[in-house]
Amino acid sequence: MSLHDLLSAKKSLILGRWLDEVLSTYPSDTTQFIRKTENRFANPVGHALTDTLEKVFDALLNDASPEEMTGLLDTVIRVRAVQDFTPSQAVAFVFTLKKAVRDELSKDPNTPLPHEELSGFEKRVDACALVSFDIFMKCKEKLYDIRANEMNKMTYRLLKRANMLCAEDDAAGPSGDVGVNIKQEEVTK
């Protein structure tokens, strides 16, 4: 029996184990909420997570390209990027699929494991993790840009409110592209 057939036959069990592994990265109250709330509108993170895990699993079974994996992983990685996860914690869930697969396949000692196919599958999982890391870093970069722009706008508004900006800066606005010139007489007071 090929690995594809074995994994397809055990898909629901593997996905259940994988979901358990992913949920173990969250606090227990969050885990309970995700498990118990099935409404996709009341629990968008849980819905996105279960939906994404299944799609990623299917894509890995069918040798999806990295570009396809990027589209599938984007939602979950974006969510994990805004949560309090380190980069390694945010993408570690991808690697836990290998454990879930091995655990399920090892349950039946009478079924021989196609080691070469399993090795290829695990390489695809590793590639998927690398794609996840790229997505995570792009999301973090975007978050930092948003925060920096917000700080620039806030500083601009404070300086403008305090009437400490030169006339030429008022025309530029709070874009952050033009340096802020503070009136000298205000600084020396």
Legacy VTK file of the C-alpha trace (Angstrom):
# vtk DataFile Version 3.0
C-alpha trace
ASCII
DATASET POLYDATA
POINTS 189 float
0.000 0.000 0.000
1.390 3.429 -0.911
1.916 6.186 1.629
-0.735 8.279 -0.112
-3.278 5.490 0.403
-2.224 4.939 4.033
-2.448 8.626 4.888
-5.734 9.044 3.037
-7.230 6.128 4.972
-6.088 7.597 8.291
-6.757 11.222 7.384
-9.349 11.995 10.071
-7.226 10.386 12.802
-4.095 12.229 11.675
-5.947 15.543 11.467
-7.343 14.964 14.961
-3.864 14.325 16.355
-2.448 17.294 14.473
-5.188 19.581 15.794
-4.456 18.331 19.327
-0.779 19.181 18.844
-1.603 22.657 17.527
-4.086 23.383 20.302
-1.501 22.396 22.906
0.341 25.625 21.992
-2.585 27.708 23.282
-3.729 28.314 26.882
-6.233 25.737 28.152
-9.217 28.122 28.165
-8.523 29.057 24.534
-8.203 25.389 23.632
-11.561 24.603 25.236
-13.216 27.489 23.400
-11.780 26.424 20.046
-12.883 22.817 20.579
-16.410 23.565 21.813
-17.440 26.468 19.603
-18.190 25.179 16.122
-19.847 28.319 14.737
-17.393 29.838 12.269
-18.539 33.361 13.128
-18.297 32.894 16.894
-14.948 31.123 16.537
-13.168 32.361 13.392
-9.718 31.299 14.624
-10.846 27.752 15.355
-12.610 27.500 12.017
-9.609 28.857 10.121
-7.319 26.488 11.981
-9.281 23.296 11.327
-9.995 24.294 7.731
-6.346 25.153 7.054
-4.971 21.975 8.629
-7.129 19.829 6.367
-6.246 21.806 3.243
-2.522 21.750 4.053
-2.643 18.003 4.698
-4.375 17.396 1.363
-1.909 19.673 -0.424
1.056 17.840 1.094
-0.423 14.512 0.009
-0.766 15.818 -3.526
2.713 17.394 -3.825
1.531 21.018 -3.837
3.979 23.726 -4.842
5.334 26.250 -2.319
3.158 28.930 -3.931
0.040 26.860 -3.271
1.185 26.248 0.300
1.637 29.987 0.833
-1.993 30.628 -0.007
-3.184 27.852 2.281
-1.049 28.783 5.284
-1.497 32.541 5.090
-4.593 32.886 7.304
-3.335 30.777 10.196
0.149 32.278 10.134
-1.313 35.801 10.104
-3.351 34.960 13.193
-0.331 33.484 14.949
1.769 36.531 13.989
-0.506 38.889 15.924
-0.657 36.552 18.902
2.147 36.295 21.459
4.115 33.606 19.643
7.815 33.668 18.931
8.713 32.831 15.315
9.617 29.261 16.249
6.412 28.784 18.251
4.297 30.250 15.465
5.497 27.802 12.813
6.188 24.764 15.021
2.669 23.474 14.400
3.721 22.515 10.868
6.384 20.147 12.203
3.901 18.479 14.547
2.226 16.958 11.489
5.217 14.620 11.148
4.665 13.374 14.700
0.939 12.910 14.116
1.613 10.921 10.935
4.264 8.713 12.522
2.106 8.073 15.601
-0.857 6.976 13.492
1.207 4.868 11.111
2.993 3.092 13.955
-0.296 1.946 15.523
-0.562 -0.952 13.086
2.644 -3.006 13.272
1.426 -5.297 10.479
1.447 -2.487 7.923
4.915 -1.936 6.468
5.961 1.698 6.283
7.067 2.946 2.889
10.143 4.719 4.314
11.232 6.434 1.104
7.771 7.870 0.525
7.558 8.898 4.187
10.904 10.650 3.895
9.627 12.549 0.851
6.451 13.509 2.696
8.473 14.777 5.656
10.657 16.850 3.322
7.488 18.464 1.974
6.416 19.199 5.560
9.811 20.828 6.194
9.403 22.950 3.058
5.940 23.908 4.277
7.477 25.067 7.573
9.956 27.249 5.698
7.108 28.825 3.743
5.308 29.393 7.056
8.339 31.156 8.472
8.519 33.448 5.428
4.841 34.335 5.837
5.305 34.944 9.558
8.242 37.296 9.015
6.371 39.280 6.343
3.426 39.649 8.713
5.667 40.782 11.578
7.401 43.269 9.294
4.021 44.680 8.271
2.945 44.931 11.928
6.119 46.813 12.840
5.617 49.170 9.881
2.057 49.860 11.007
3.213 50.551 14.573
6.044 52.833 13.416
3.700 54.787 11.132
1.192 55.136 13.949
3.914 56.480 16.255
4.959 58.979 13.556
1.377 60.138 13.142
0.876 60.413 16.882
4.098 62.428 17.292
3.112 64.692 14.423
-0.327 65.320 15.946
1.216 66.091 19.352
3.741 68.515 17.871
1.058 70.167 15.770
-1.247 70.476 18.767
1.595 72.052 20.763
2.182 74.441 17.829
5.804 73.329 17.552
5.912 72.651 13.793
7.301 74.934 11.114
4.869 76.061 8.410
6.452 73.882 5.694
5.831 70.745 7.751
2.140 71.489 8.088
1.764 71.036 4.329
3.599 67.719 4.375
1.217 66.083 6.835
1.829 63.117 9.122
3.061 60.786 6.386
6.388 60.174 8.068
8.211 60.687 4.753
9.212 64.272 5.556
11.276 65.064 8.632
9.582 67.096 11.334
11.142 70.526 11.896
10.524 71.774 15.400
10.408 75.517 15.986
13.654 76.540 17.715
12.062 79.114 20.002
9.783 76.422 21.453
12.706 74.123 22.241
14.783 76.750 24.064
12.007 77.816 26.440
LINES 1 190
189 0 1 2 3 4 5 6 7 8 9 10 11 12 13 14 15 16 17 18 19 20 21 22 23 24 25 26 27 28 29 30 31 32 33 34 35 36 37 38 39 40 41 42 43 44 45 46 47 48 49 50 51 52 53 54 55 56 57 58 59 60 61 62 63 64 65 66 67 68 69 70 71 72 73 74 75 76 77 78 79 80 81 82 83 84 85 86 87 88 89 90 91 92 93 94 95 96 97 98 99 100 101 102 103 104 105 106 107 108 109 110 111 112 113 114 115 116 117 118 119 120 121 122 123 124 125 126 127 128 129 130 131 132 133 134 135 136 137 138 139 140 141 142 143 144 145 146 147 148 149 150 151 152 153 154 155 156 157 158 159 160 161 162 163 164 165 166 167 168 169 170 171 172 173 174 175 176 177 178 179 180 181 182 183 184 185 186 187 188
